[in-house]
Amino acid sequence: MANIRIAVINASTVLTDDEVQAAVPALQTQVHRDFAPIWGIDAEEGLYMVADVDAQGQPLDGGRARYVLRFDAPPPVHAFWSITVYDVKTRLLVEHESGRYAVRDRDAGLQLGADGSLTLVLQHDAVSDGSTANWLPVPRRPFQLVARLYWPRDELLDGRYRPPAVWVVGATDSLAA
């Protein structure tokens, strides 16, 4: 390996191969400390999961179907979680007249089933019974879901936990008519 030239403020120094190798751990630590916020957080701090297909492998599309996402229990985290809707093409938040684009564990009125399960309804139109806490509005076009899971429990980190599939529960009203 040839000598590597490293610029230093107001000077330059030529390091030998051994000096470069000795400097690598410190440089890696510095780069990680300075740039880790750009790249994301450690898995022990948070995990992100993305869903863009339903249980049958079809792309999620609020213009084609209504969906449910049923967890046997809320996602296993020590801190908090959220599930957010994004546009497939732009990867931007999806605007909805309701002003909602995510469901979070701290949302007022979020309801668990008698068995501790959590069911989220994913559809463009508001749910018919008026209870909106478990409703996540989706666009009338392809979308994706991103789950953010902060301070995940061991079962998330070691792969024992598997997120539920997104299930089609019917065609949209525009297709059913």
LINLIN-V71220 format. One record per backbone hydrogen bond with DSSP energy under -0.5 kcal/mol. NH is the residue of the N-H (numbers start at 1). CO is the residue of the C=O. E is the energy in kcal/mol with one decimal. If there is no record, write none. Layout:
<<NH	CO	E> <NH	CO	E>>
This chain:
<<4	15	-1.0> <6	4	-0.6> <6	13	-1.7> <8	11	-2.0> <11	8	-2.7> <13	6	-1.7> <15	4	-1.6> <15	13	-0.6> <20	16	-2.3> <21	17	-2.6> <22	18	-2.1> <23	19	-1.5> <24	20	-1.3> <25	21	-0.5> <27	23	-2.4> <28	24	-3.0> <29	25	-2.3> <30	26	-2.3> <31	27	-2.8> <32	28	-2.7> <33	29	-2.5> <34	30	-2.6> <35	31	-2.9> <36	32	-2.2> <38	35	-1.2> <39	35	-1.5> <40	36	-2.2> <45	42	-1.6> <46	42	-1.8> <47	149	-2.5> <49	147	-2.3> <51	145	-2.4> <54	58	-3.0> <55	166	-2.6> <57	54	-2.2> <60	52	-2.0> <62	141	-1.7> <64	61	-1.7> <65	61	-2.1> <66	170	-3.2> <67	122	-2.7> <68	167	-2.2> <69	120	-2.3> <70	165	-0.6> <71	69	-0.6> <71	118	-3.4> <74	116	-0.5> <77	75	-1.3> <78	151	-3.2> <79	150	-1.5> <82	148	-1.8> <83	103	-2.6> <84	146	-2.5> <85	101	-2.5> <86	144	-2.7> <87	92	-2.8> <88	142	-1.1> <91	87	-1.9> <94	85	-1.2> <95	93	-0.6> <99	96	-2.4> <103	83	-2.2> <105	81	-1.9> <107	104	-1.8> <110	107	-1.5> <113	117	-2.9> <116	113	-2.3> <118	71	-2.4> <119	111	-0.5> <120	69	-2.7> <120	118	-0.5> <121	134	-2.9> <122	67	-2.6> <122	120	-0.5> <123	121	-0.7> <123	136	-0.8> <130	127	-1.4> <132	130	-0.9> <135	132	-1.6> <136	121	-3.3> <137	135	-0.6> <138	123	-0.7> <141	139	-1.0> <143	60	-1.6> <144	86	-2.5> <145	51	-2.9> <146	84	-2.4> <147	49	-3.2> <148	82	-2.9> <148	146	-0.5> <149	47	-3.1> <149	147	-0.6> <150	80	-2.7> <150	148	-0.6> <151	45	-3.0> <153	76	-2.3> <156	153	-1.4> <157	153	-1.6> <158	154	-2.9> <159	156	-0.5> <161	155	-3.1> <167	68	-2.7> <167	165	-0.6> <169	66	-2.8> <170	66	-1.0> <172	64	-0.9> <175	172	-1.0> <176	172	-2.3> <177	173	-1.5>>
